[in-house]
Amino acid sequence: MKYNFDKVINRKESNCRKWSNHVLKEKFDLDETAIPMDLADIDFECAPAIKEAIMKRASVGDYSYTFISDEFYESVINWNKRRFNVDIEKEWIKLTFGTVSTLHYIVQAYTKIGEGVLINTPAYDPFAEAIENNNRKLYCSPLKLEDNRYYLDFKDIESQMKTGNIKVYIFCSPQNPSGRVWTKDELYQLSELCLKYNVLLVSDEIHRDVVFKGDKFISLWNAHPEIQRTSIICVSPNKGFNLGGLKTSYVLAQNKEVREILLEQLKSNSITSPNVFAIPAITAAYDHGEEWLDEMGEYVYGNFEIVYDFFRNNIPEAKVMESDSSFLAWIDVRGLFKNEDEAKSFFKAANVTMVVGSYFVQDGEGFIRLNIGCPRNTLNEALNRIKHTYETLYCK
């Protein structure tokens, strides 16, 4: 590999939330020796092109209000075409301050108090927060678990659209926490239902930059010829390129009427000039970071293979779901722990953090999520701690 993903950087020096001694103590009652595998960011040094672009911008010595340059739009258009075969135009792109806050704005813009928003569960908890914090009604359609893989329940989705007052469907593609990449046929069926029941389909595609084994990620807009007119795509370089601290993402809205409703909502929330380092970071990532991203994805897939083998050979009661994307391992631990309290106690004893399945709104109980986007030394040390704890507690 051209890039060194084995390099361990001291993220405590950057005031990183995941590695913060204060957070480890307050949230998990662990000390500074703990290995955090909870928060969804990666532990690799960022792509050199991004670092160089930010340092160049910082050297100017002017950090006042800025604007969105044509260079940004060109980078976004070219990246979406080159990487995902999605044709977009400048007018369809709107830079926002992070996907989570954008979901709040979308819920505010396209629904009224008391109206419904649908999600699939288990789901990233801020999906539900964006709905419930704005006094909208949360509808959940559980994913079907078959042979340790998730599938959409189209009958249940249609039943909820038919009987509920659902105006918006927030859909995760690829899916978090499982890393499931949806097929074109699945996306087509989903689009058909949204068109049939006049539901705005919001596709969160922030994990799409890291996809394994040649699995072809299909963007929503390439799945159905009519879905562009009644959908929004949420995009971010934050997961693949680890830019979460810049609070930067963007949305794609082709339909002018749909787009103007969102722009009015953003205006009412005073979403104005971007983070001063955001534009140079994104353009550097998209224009010069593709090789780094591909190698990072290859490295993380190697981490998954290590994790698959580790649990299969050492803790077979835990079933790791095969992931198509990203750096988050979703593990069925119902055969190992009686409840989540036991799971928490186990990982506390191992001095490793994770996310319990109940965090993911509903239908995640009995699972845990481990972030394995880290150097091999870190991963192997965490797995050794888990193995030692398992042997101490369960192999007497």
LINKA-V29603 format. One line per field, one symbol per residue. phi: phi as a letter, one per 20 degrees, with the letter a starting at -180 (. if undefined). burial: 1 if it has 16 or more other C-alpha atoms within 10 Angstrom, else 0. Layout:
phi = ???
burial = ???
This chain:
phi = .fdeeffedefffemfffeffffgffeclcefefdecdfecdeeffggffgfffffffffnccegcbeefgfffffffffffecldecdgfeecfcdofffffffffffdcdgnfdcdcecfbggggfffeffdmdeedcdffeecllbecfefffgfffffdeeedcceddbfeddemfeeeffffffffgffffdldfeddedfeffccdlmgefdfgfeebfdfgfcbcdecbefffdmdgfelcbbddcfffffffffffffffeledffgfefffffffffecdffffffffffffffffffgffffedcffedeffeeamcdedcedfeddfbfffffffffffmcebdffffemamdfndcddedebggffffffffffffffffecdf
burial = 000010000000000011111011000101000111111111111110111011001000000000000001101111110001010100011111111101111111111000111111111101111111011111111111000001010100110110001111111111111111110100110110111000111111111111110000111111110011111111111111111101111111110001100110110000000111111111111110110111111111101101110110001001111111111111111101100100110111111111111111111111111111111101110110111011000000
